Amino acid sequence: EVQLQASGGGFVQAGGSLRLSCAASGFTFDGSAIGWFRQAPGKEREGISCISSVDGRTYYADSVKGRFTISSDNAKNTMYLQMFDLKPEDTAVYYCAADIVGYYSGSYYCGASSGMTYWGKGTQVTVSS
């Protein structure tokens, strides 16, 4: 059974940092697509960073480019989202997601979000001004 468990959210002041983790089970990252999404109250879900094995390229949304970094530790089957210089507009519930076979590019997965098959429960990030 594929499971994703996100953690690491919390409350931080503007300019601060957080690192989100997502522990995966039931599949390995090799050959897969993984990504982070977020949804703020009253807004649509946004794909903020995705990587797919089909091209190996990392996609970042413009809203987080230069501040957030996605990574993975294949030995631990865990993905991370390191967030720097957090802003109040980063406040949202953050979700990790995966497609066990990376059929599409990272930009597609983040843009469509429907391409991801498995989703973890979200973790809340709140950034105060």
Stockholm file with secondary structure:
# STOCKHOLM 1.0

chainA/1-129         EVQLQASGGGFVQAGGSLRLSCAASGFTFDGSAIGWFRQAPGKEREGISCISSVDGRTYYADSVKGRFTISSDNAKNTMYLQMFDLKPEDTAVYYCAADIVGYYSGSYYCGASSGMTYWGKGTQVTVSS
#=GR chainA/1-129 SS CCEEEEECCEEEETTCCEEEEEEEESSCSTTCEEEEEEECTTSCCEEEEEEETTTCCEEECTTTTTTEEEEEETTTTEEEEEECSCCGGGCEEEEEEEESSCCSCHHHHHHHSTTCCEECBCEEEEEEC
#=GC SS_cons         CCEEEEECCEEEETTCCEEEEEEEESSCSTTCEEEEEEECTTSCCEEEEEEETTTCCEEECTTTTTTEEEEEETTTTEEEEEECSCCGGGCEEEEEEEESSCCSCHHHHHHHSTTCCEECBCEEEEEEC
//
